[in-house]
């Protein structure tokens, strides 16, 4: 406040304004890294959640398809039972061969009717099938097959996060 004659003039001096600007600059300098880290953590979380959604969807889709494997009275209609490939006939109105295979960094899902092959999931760093009989022992024989285990690992290229899921699918009891 400055007094000029009979009048009082109110306002800020140049020094006061510069001090406020300097204080605001210091405050912004201290809080900017906190906000930046918060945004980076949010981006990382979103990327990781997308990978988790991918692994969940792929596991559920494979399990749903495997549960529908056809039984011919003596054994399940399985063509291929390897660690990276599982090929079987699906119990449906039309005879459909379903193939699930791991190649490179993708898992492909294919059908014979209608003829189609598509990538089920990418970012795969490891995937394997394991086959078990009713007692829980490993088997390589379609006659003894009772469970198919899917082991799937995804690695997010943006975050480096690794996500693993193991799903054991019980085949329909056809005895």
C-alpha positions in Angstrom: 0.0 0.0 0.0 1.3 3.4 -1.0 0.0 6.8 0.2 0.0 9.5 -2.4 -1.3 12.8 -1.1 -4.7 12.2 0.3 -5.2 8.9 -1.6 -4.1 5.4 -0.7 -3.1 3.3 -3.6 -3.2 -0.5 -3.1 -1.6 -3.1 -5.3 1.5 -5.3 -5.5 5.0 -4.1 -6.0 7.2 -5.6 -8.7 9.3 -7.3 -6.0 6.2 -9.0 -4.5 5.1 -10.3 -7.9 8.6 -11.7 -8.7 8.7 -13.4 -5.3 5.3 -15.1 -6.0 6.5 -16.2 -9.4 9.7 -17.6 -8.0 7.7 -19.5 -5.3 5.3 -20.9 -7.8 8.2 -22.0 -10.0 9.8 -23.8 -7.0 6.5 -25.5 -6.1 6.0 -26.6 -9.8 9.6 -28.0 -9.9 9.0 -30.0 -6.8 5.6 -31.4 -7.7 6.2 -32.1 -11.5 8.2 -35.4 -10.8 5.4 -36.7 -8.6 2.8 -36.1 -11.3 5.1 -37.5 -13.9 5.7 -40.7 -11.9 1.9 -41.0 -11.3 1.2 -40.8 -15.0 3.9 -43.3 -15.8 2.6 -45.8 -13.2 -0.9 -45.4 -14.6 0.4 -46.2 -18.2 2.3 -49.2 -16.9 -0.8 -50.5 -15.0 -2.9 -50.2 -18.2 -0.4 -52.0 -20.3 -0.1 -54.8 -17.7 -3.9 -55.1 -17.4 -4.1 -55.5 -21.2 -1.6 -58.4 -21.0 -3.5 -60.0 -18.1 -6.8 -59.7 -20.1 -5.1 -61.4 -23.1 -3.9 -64.3 -21.1 -7.2 -64.7 -19.3 -9.1 -64.6 -22.6 -6.8 -67.1 -24.4 -6.9 -69.6 -21.5 -10.6 -69.5 -21.3 -11.1 -69.8 -25.0 -8.7 -72.8 -25.3 -10.4 -74.4 -22.3 -13.8 -73.9 -23.8 -12.7 -75.5 -27.1 -10.9 -78.4 -25.4 -14.0 -79.3 -23.2 -15.8 -80.0 -26.4 -13.5 -82.8 -27.7 -15.5 -85.6 -29.1 -15.5 -89.2 -27.7 -15.9 -92.1 -30.1 -16.8 -94.7 -27.5 -13.3 -96.0 -26.9 -11.3 -92.8 -26.7 -11.3 -89.1 -27.3 -10.9 -88.1 -31.0 -7.5 -86.6 -30.7 -5.1 -86.4 -33.6 -2.1 -84.7 -32.1 -1.0 -84.5 -28.4 2.3 -82.7 -28.2 3.6 -80.0 -25.9 3.1 -77.3 -28.5 0.1 -78.7 -30.5 -3.3 -80.2 -29.6 -5.5 -81.2 -32.5 -8.9 -82.9 -31.9 -12.3 -83.4 -33.3 -15.0 -81.2 -31.7 -18.3 -82.7 -30.6 -20.7 -80.6 -32.7 -23.4 -81.0 -35.4 -20.8 -80.7 -38.1 -17.5 -82.7 -37.8 -15.0 -80.0 -37.0 -11.3 -80.5 -36.4 -9.8 -77.9 -34.0 -6.1 -77.2 -33.8 -4.4 -75.2 -31.1 -0.7 -74.6 -31.7 2.1 -72.5 -30.3 4.5 -71.1 -32.8 7.1 -68.3 -32.1 5.4 -65.7 -30.0 1.8 -66.5 -30.9 -0.9 -69.2 -30.2 -3.0 -70.0 -33.2 -6.5 -71.5 -33.1 -7.8 -73.2 -36.3 -11.0 -74.9 -37.5 -11.7 -77.2 -40.4 -15.3 -76.1 -40.7 -15.5 -73.3 -41.5 -11.9 -73.3 -42.6 -10.1 -70.7 -40.6 -6.9 -70.1 -38.6 -6.5 -67.0 -36.5 -4.1 -65.7 -33.9 -5.6 -66.3 -30.5 -3.0 -64.4 -28.5 0.4 -62.7 -29.1 3.2 -61.7 -26.7 3.6 -65.4 -25.8 7.0 -66.3 -24.3 6.1 -69.9 -23.4 3.2 -72.2 -23.9 2.8 -76.0 -23.4 0.2 -78.7 -23.1 0.4 -81.5 -20.6 -1.9 -84.6 -20.7 -3.1 -86.6 -17.7 -5.2 -89.7 -17.1 -8.0 -89.9 -14.5 -5.5 -90.7 -11.7 -3.4 -87.6 -12.5 -0.5 -89.4 -14.1 1.0 -88.1 -17.3 -0.2 -89.9 -20.4 0.4 -89.7 -24.1 -2.5 -92.0 -25.0 -5.9 -90.6 -26.1 -7.6 -93.7 -24.6 -6.4 -92.8 -21.1 -6.8 -89.0 -21.5 -8.9 -87.3 -18.8 -7.3 -83.9 -18.3 -5.4 -81.4 -20.5 -3.3 -78.8 -18.8 -2.5 -75.5 -20.5 0.6 -73.6 -19.3 0.7 -70.1 -20.9 3.2 -67.3 -20.2 3.0 -63.8 -21.7 5.6 -61.1 -21.6 4.5 -57.5 -22.2 7.0 -55.9 -24.5 6.3 -52.4 -23.2 6.6 -53.1 -19.5 8.6 -56.3 -19.3 5.9 -57.8 -17.1 5.6 -61.6 -17.2 2.3 -63.2 -16.6 1.8 -67.0 -16.2 -1.4 -69.0 -16.1 -2.0 -72.7 -15.7 -5.4 -74.1 -16.6 -6.3 -77.8 -16.2 -9.3 -78.8 -18.3 -11.3 -81.9 -17.3 -12.7 -83.6 -20.4 -16.2 -84.9 -20.4 -16.6 -88.3 -18.8 -17.6 -90.6 -21.7 -17.2 -94.0 -20.0 
